[in-house]
Amino acid sequence: MTATTTAPVASTPVRTTRPPSARLRAWATRAPLLPALIFMIAVTQLPFVATLVISFFDWNSLYPDARHFAGLDNYQEVLTDADLRQSVWTTVLLTVAVVLASLILGLVLALLLDRKFKGRGVVRTLLIAPFLVVPVAAALLWKHVLYNPEYGLFNGLLHYVGGPQPDWISNTPLLAVEASLVWQWTPFMMLILLAGLQSRDHEQIEAARVDGASDWQIFRHLTLPHLRRYLELGALLGSIYIVQNFDAVFTITSGGLGTANLPYTVYQSFYQAHENGLASAAGVLVVIGSIIIATFALRVVSSLFREEVSRA
């Protein structure tokens, strides 16, 4: 008898196709999102693409016929011009000062609101109120109601105690802008840190108290490490908005006395000097910086979500 061997037959993968009804259902679920997606692209992405294209041109709106392609010259001028470099430094200084001061004050207020006391809801609402004020209105409030050397509240209090009558905006212009922004952004930091405080493991804190830990030791070794992610999130989100701040600088000092940040310099280049290409290049750099900060902010948010899911 002769043994016969049969060669193995290669199995061909079976291609599964989704039935038309499933594909229709998938598109039906996505269809309500399409108008919002189209609107977002039309409002945000198309203007940015146009700004990016204009940034490569030497384009002064007063001389439209002299427009020509300039390559990276506008970006080189933004990075090498002394005034523009100064505005970049002012933007960094303003952002760092406001974010740090807002975080510290927001942490103090969050620690106070984390305690139970009568009227806590009313106090929390009052502390949130500055963040809800329109930015231009807040800047006008500080400029006229508080800083005015003739009828401002600050000088009124100093006059009551026999003190000097300084011109706050002229003497300390950058500090005047920073104070108004700190007043407006401290409630934002407070809300983020208060959410972090309320997500602590209270059993762990009670166990530390039973072991004889003081309030400072609990804050240093338990509360502060727990708030690290929330502090990072507040710093990153605050930086994104304050880097782009225009209202306070424009309203309080009109960009004078060394307070012109990069957004105000973009405004000057576009609306006063009519340099469309140069202003577009500076604007693109602001957007790139904001995107970099936003990337870190999204990573912090995702890590917070992962921690909450793992804890649940």
GIVENGI-V235063 format. One record per residue. N is the residue number from 1. RES is the residue in three letters. NEAR is the number of other ideal C-beta (glycine too) atoms within 10 Angstrom. D_LAST is the distance of its C-alpha to the last C-alpha in Angstrom with 1 decimal. Layout:
n=N res=RES near=NEAR d_last=D_LAST
n=N res=RES near=NEAR d_last=D_LAST
This chain:
n=1 res=MET near=3 d_last=69.3
n=2 res=THR near=3 d_last=67.5
n=3 res=ALA near=4 d_last=63.7
n=4 res=THR near=5 d_last=62.3
n=5 res=THR near=5 d_last=59.0
n=6 res=THR near=5 d_last=57.1
n=7 res=ALA near=5 d_last=55.1
n=8 res=PRO near=6 d_last=51.4
n=9 res=VAL near=6 d_last=50.7
n=10 res=ALA near=5 d_last=48.0
n=11 res=SER near=6 d_last=45.3
n=12 res=THR near=6 d_last=44.7
n=13 res=PRO near=5 d_last=41.2
n=14 res=VAL near=5 d_last=40.8
n=15 res=ARG near=5 d_last=39.7
n=16 res=THR near=6 d_last=37.5
n=17 res=THR near=7 d_last=37.9
n=18 res=ARG near=10 d_last=35.7
n=19 res=PRO near=9 d_last=37.7
n=20 res=PRO near=8 d_last=39.0
n=21 res=SER near=8 d_last=37.1
n=22 res=ALA near=10 d_last=33.7
n=23 res=ARG near=11 d_last=34.8
n=24 res=LEU near=11 d_last=36.0
n=25 res=ARG near=12 d_last=32.7
n=26 res=ALA near=11 d_last=30.9
n=27 res=TRP near=10 d_last=33.4
n=28 res=ALA near=9 d_last=33.3
n=29 res=THR near=9 d_last=29.6
n=30 res=ARG near=10 d_last=30.3
n=31 res=ALA near=9 d_last=33.5
n=32 res=PRO near=8 d_last=32.2
n=33 res=LEU near=9 d_last=30.6
n=34 res=LEU near=10 d_last=34.0
n=35 res=PRO near=9 d_last=35.7
n=36 res=ALA near=9 d_last=32.9
n=37 res=LEU near=10 d_last=33.0
n=38 res=ILE near=10 d_last=36.8
n=39 res=PHE near=10 d_last=36.8
n=40 res=MET near=10 d_last=34.4
n=41 res=ILE near=11 d_last=36.6
n=42 res=ALA near=10 d_last=39.8
n=43 res=VAL near=9 d_last=38.6
n=44 res=THR near=10 d_last=36.9
n=45 res=GLN near=10 d_last=37.8
n=46 res=LEU near=10 d_last=41.5
n=47 res=PRO near=10 d_last=42.4
n=48 res=PHE near=13 d_last=40.8
n=49 res=VAL near=11 d_last=42.8
n=50 res=ALA near=11 d_last=45.9
n=51 res=THR near=16 d_last=45.3
n=52 res=LEU near=14 d_last=44.8
n=53 res=VAL near=11 d_last=48.1
n=54 res=ILE near=19 d_last=50.0
n=55 res=SER near=23 d_last=48.8
n=56 res=PHE near=18 d_last=51.1
n=57 res=PHE near=19 d_last=54.2
n=58 res=ASP near=18 d_last=56.6
n=59 res=TRP near=22 d_last=56.7
n=60 res=ASN near=15 d_last=58.2
n=61 res=SER near=13 d_last=58.4
n=62 res=LEU near=8 d_last=61.8
n=63 res=TYR near=10 d_last=63.2
n=64 res=PRO near=9 d_last=61.6
n=65 res=ASP near=5 d_last=64.3
n=66 res=ALA near=9 d_last=63.7
n=67 res=ARG near=15 d_last=60.1
n=68 res=HIS near=9 d_last=59.6
n=69 res=PHE near=10 d_last=56.9
n=70 res=ALA near=18 d_last=56.1
n=71 res=GLY near=10 d_last=53.4
n=72 res=LEU near=12 d_last=51.2
n=73 res=ASP near=15 d_last=53.8
n=74 res=ASN near=25 d_last=51.7
n=75 res=TYR near=18 d_last=48.7
n=76 res=GLN near=12 d_last=51.2
n=77 res=GLU near=17 d_last=52.6
n=78 res=VAL near=25 d_last=49.2
n=79 res=LEU near=14 d_last=48.4
n=80 res=THR near=9 d_last=51.9
n=81 res=ASP near=15 d_last=53.2
n=82 res=ALA near=7 d_last=53.3
n=83 res=ASP near=11 d_last=52.3
n=84 res=LEU near=21 d_last=49.4
n=85 res=ARG near=12 d_last=48.2
n=86 res=GLN near=14 d_last=48.6
n=87 res=SER near=25 d_last=46.4
n=88 res=VAL near=20 d_last=43.7
n=89 res=TRP near=13 d_last=43.9
n=90 res=THR near=21 d_last=43.8
n=91 res=THR near=23 d_last=40.7
n=92 res=VAL near=15 d_last=38.9
n=93 res=LEU near=14 d_last=40.2
n=94 res=LEU near=22 d_last=39.3
n=95 res=THR near=24 d_last=35.7
n=96 res=VAL near=14 d_last=35.0
n=97 res=ALA near=18 d_last=36.6
n=98 res=VAL near=26 d_last=34.9
n=99 res=VAL near=23 d_last=31.4
n=100 res=LEU near=13 d_last=31.8
n=101 res=ALA near=18 d_last=33.4
n=102 res=SER near=25 d_last=30.8
n=103 res=LEU near=22 d_last=27.9
n=104 res=ILE near=13 d_last=29.6
n=105 res=LEU near=17 d_last=30.7
n=106 res=GLY near=25 d_last=27.3
n=107 res=LEU near=25 d_last=25.6
n=108 res=VAL near=13 d_last=28.2
n=109 res=LEU near=20 d_last=27.8
n=110 res=ALA near=22 d_last=24.0
n=111 res=LEU near=17 d_last=24.4
n=112 res=LEU near=15 d_last=27.0
n=113 res=LEU near=20 d_last=25.1
n=114 res=ASP near=15 d_last=22.1
n=115 res=ARG near=8 d_last=24.5
n=116 res=LYS near=6 d_last=25.5
n=117 res=PHE near=8 d_last=29.1
n=118 res=LYS near=7 d_last=31.3
n=119 res=GLY near=8 d_last=31.4
n=120 res=ARG near=13 d_last=28.2
n=121 res=GLY near=9 d_last=27.6
n=122 res=VAL near=9 d_last=31.2
n=123 res=VAL near=14 d_last=31.0
n=124 res=ARG near=17 d_last=27.8
n=125 res=THR near=10 d_last=29.6
n=126 res=LEU near=11 d_last=32.7
n=127 res=LEU near=19 d_last=31.0
n=128 res=ILE near=13 d_last=29.4
n=129 res=ALA near=10 d_last=32.8
n=130 res=PRO near=17 d_last=34.2
n=131 res=PHE near=16 d_last=31.6
n=132 res=LEU near=10 d_last=32.7
n=133 res=VAL near=15 d_last=36.4
n=134 res=VAL near=11 d_last=38.0
n=135 res=PRO near=17 d_last=38.5
n=136 res=VAL near=13 d_last=42.3
n=137 res=ALA near=11 d_last=42.6
n=138 res=ALA near=20 d_last=40.7
n=139 res=ALA near=24 d_last=43.0
n=140 res=LEU near=16 d_last=46.1
n=141 res=LEU near=18 d_last=44.9
n=142 res=TRP near=26 d_last=44.8
n=143 res=LYS near=20 d_last=48.0
n=144 res=HIS near=14 d_last=50.2
n=145 res=VAL near=12 d_last=48.8
n=146 res=LEU near=17 d_last=47.8
n=147 res=TYR near=22 d_last=49.6
n=148 res=ASN near=17 d_last=53.0
n=149 res=PRO near=14 d_last=55.6
n=150 res=GLU near=8 d_last=57.9
n=151 res=TYR near=9 d_last=55.7
n=152 res=GLY near=20 d_last=52.1
n=153 res=LEU near=13 d_last=50.1
n=154 res=PHE near=17 d_last=49.8
n=155 res=ASN near=20 d_last=53.6
n=156 res=GLY near=13 d_last=54.1
n=157 res=LEU near=10 d_last=52.2
n=158 res=LEU near=14 d_last=54.1
n=159 res=HIS near=11 d_last=57.4
n=160 res=TYR near=8 d_last=56.7
n=161 res=VAL near=6 d_last=56.4
n=162 res=GLY near=6 d_last=59.2
n=163 res=GLY near=11 d_last=57.2
n=164 res=PRO near=7 d_last=57.9
n=165 res=GLN near=13 d_last=57.3
n=166 res=PRO near=14 d_last=55.6
n=167 res=ASP near=15 d_last=54.9
n=168 res=TRP near=21 d_last=51.2
n=169 res=ILE near=21 d_last=50.9
n=170 res=SER near=13 d_last=54.0
n=171 res=ASN near=11 d_last=53.4
n=172 res=THR near=15 d_last=49.7
n=173 res=PRO near=19 d_last=48.8
n=174 res=LEU near=17 d_last=45.7
n=175 res=LEU near=13 d_last=44.3
n=176 res=ALA near=23 d_last=45.1
n=177 res=VAL near=27 d_last=43.0
n=178 res=GLU near=22 d_last=40.1
n=179 res=ALA near=20 d_last=40.1
n=180 res=SER near=26 d_last=39.9
n=181 res=LEU near=28 d_last=36.9
n=182 res=VAL near=22 d_last=35.1
n=183 res=TRP near=20 d_last=35.7
n=184 res=GLN near=25 d_last=34.2
n=185 res=TRP near=25 d_last=31.1
n=186 res=THR near=24 d_last=30.1
n=187 res=PRO near=23 d_last=28.3
n=188 res=PHE near=18 d_last=26.2
n=189 res=MET near=28 d_last=25.1
n=190 res=MET near=26 d_last=24.6
n=191 res=LEU near=19 d_last=22.1
n=192 res=ILE near=21 d_last=20.0
n=193 res=LEU near=24 d_last=20.1
n=194 res=LEU near=22 d_last=19.6
n=195 res=ALA near=14 d_last=16.3
n=196 res=GLY near=22 d_last=15.4
n=197 res=LEU near=17 d_last=16.8
n=198 res=GLN near=11 d_last=14.9
n=199 res=SER near=14 d_last=11.5
n=200 res=ARG near=15 d_last=12.8
n=201 res=ASP near=11 d_last=11.9
n=202 res=HIS near=8 d_last=14.9
n=203 res=GLU near=8 d_last=15.3
n=204 res=GLN near=12 d_last=16.0
n=205 res=ILE near=15 d_last=18.5
n=206 res=GLU near=10 d_last=20.1
n=207 res=ALA near=12 d_last=20.5
n=208 res=ALA near=15 d_last=22.2
n=209 res=ARG near=13 d_last=24.5
n=210 res=VAL near=8 d_last=25.5
n=211 res=ASP near=8 d_last=26.4
n=212 res=GLY near=7 d_last=28.7
n=213 res=ALA near=16 d_last=27.0
n=214 res=SER near=10 d_last=28.6
n=215 res=ASP near=10 d_last=27.1
n=216 res=TRP near=8 d_last=28.2
n=217 res=GLN near=13 d_last=26.7
n=218 res=ILE near=16 d_last=23.3
n=219 res=PHE near=14 d_last=23.6
n=220 res=ARG near=12 d_last=24.9
n=221 res=HIS near=12 d_last=22.7
n=222 res=LEU near=17 d_last=19.3
n=223 res=THR near=17 d_last=19.3
n=224 res=LEU near=12 d_last=21.2
n=225 res=PRO near=9 d_last=19.3
n=226 res=HIS near=17 d_last=16.0
n=227 res=LEU near=23 d_last=18.0
n=228 res=ARG near=11 d_last=19.5
n=229 res=ARG near=15 d_last=17.6
n=230 res=TYR near=22 d_last=18.2
n=231 res=LEU near=18 d_last=21.8
n=232 res=GLU near=17 d_last=22.2
n=233 res=LEU near=24 d_last=21.0
n=234 res=GLY near=26 d_last=23.4
n=235 res=ALA near=22 d_last=26.2
n=236 res=LEU near=19 d_last=25.9
n=237 res=LEU near=20 d_last=25.7
n=238 res=GLY near=25 d_last=28.5
n=239 res=SER near=21 d_last=30.6
n=240 res=ILE near=18 d_last=30.5
n=241 res=TYR near=17 d_last=31.9
n=242 res=ILE near=23 d_last=34.3
n=243 res=VAL near=19 d_last=35.8
n=244 res=GLN near=18 d_last=36.9
n=245 res=ASN near=23 d_last=38.1
n=246 res=PHE near=16 d_last=41.6
n=247 res=ASP near=18 d_last=42.0
n=248 res=ALA near=27 d_last=42.3
n=249 res=VAL near=28 d_last=44.7
n=250 res=PHE near=19 d_last=46.8
n=251 res=THR near=20 d_last=47.1
n=252 res=ILE near=24 d_last=47.5
n=253 res=THR near=21 d_last=49.6
n=254 res=SER near=11 d_last=50.4
n=255 res=GLY near=21 d_last=49.5
n=256 res=GLY near=13 d_last=52.3
n=257 res=LEU near=15 d_last=52.7
n=258 res=GLY near=13 d_last=50.4
n=259 res=THR near=23 d_last=47.3
n=260 res=ALA near=22 d_last=47.4
n=261 res=ASN near=29 d_last=44.1
n=262 res=LEU near=25 d_last=43.6
n=263 res=PRO near=21 d_last=42.8
n=264 res=TYR near=22 d_last=45.9
n=265 res=THR near=27 d_last=48.0
n=266 res=VAL near=25 d_last=47.0
n=267 res=TYR near=18 d_last=48.2
n=268 res=GLN near=17 d_last=51.4
n=269 res=SER near=23 d_last=52.1
n=270 res=PHE near=18 d_last=51.5
n=271 res=TYR near=10 d_last=53.0
n=272 res=GLN near=10 d_last=55.6
n=273 res=ALA near=14 d_last=56.7
n=274 res=HIS near=14 d_last=56.0
n=275 res=GLU near=21 d_last=54.8
n=276 res=ASN near=21 d_last=52.4
n=277 res=GLY near=26 d_last=51.9
n=278 res=LEU near=28 d_last=51.2
n=279 res=ALA near=25 d_last=48.8
n=280 res=SER near=24 d_last=46.9
n=281 res=ALA near=28 d_last=46.6
n=282 res=ALA near=29 d_last=45.2
n=283 res=GLY near=24 d_last=42.8
n=284 res=VAL near=20 d_last=41.5
n=285 res=LEU near=18 d_last=40.9
n=286 res=VAL near=18 d_last=38.9
n=287 res=VAL near=14 d_last=36.8
n=288 res=ILE near=10 d_last=36.3
n=289 res=GLY near=19 d_last=35.2
n=290 res=SER near=16 d_last=32.7
n=291 res=ILE near=10 d_last=31.3
n=292 res=ILE near=11 d_last=30.9
n=293 res=ILE near=19 d_last=29.0
n=294 res=ALA near=14 d_last=26.9
n=295 res=THR near=11 d_last=25.9
n=296 res=PHE near=15 d_last=24.5
n=297 res=ALA near=20 d_last=22.7
n=298 res=LEU near=12 d_last=21.1
n=299 res=ARG near=13 d_last=20.0
n=300 res=VAL near=20 d_last=18.4
n=301 res=VAL near=15 d_last=16.6
n=302 res=SER near=10 d_last=15.3
n=303 res=SER near=13 d_last=14.2
n=304 res=LEU near=17 d_last=12.3
n=305 res=PHE near=10 d_last=10.5
n=306 res=ARG near=10 d_last=9.8
n=307 res=GLU near=13 d_last=8.6
n=308 res=GLU near=10 d_last=6.1
n=309 res=VAL near=8 d_last=5.1
n=310 res=SER near=7 d_last=5.4
n=311 res=ARG near=8 d_last=3.8
n=312 res=ALA near=5 d_last=0.0
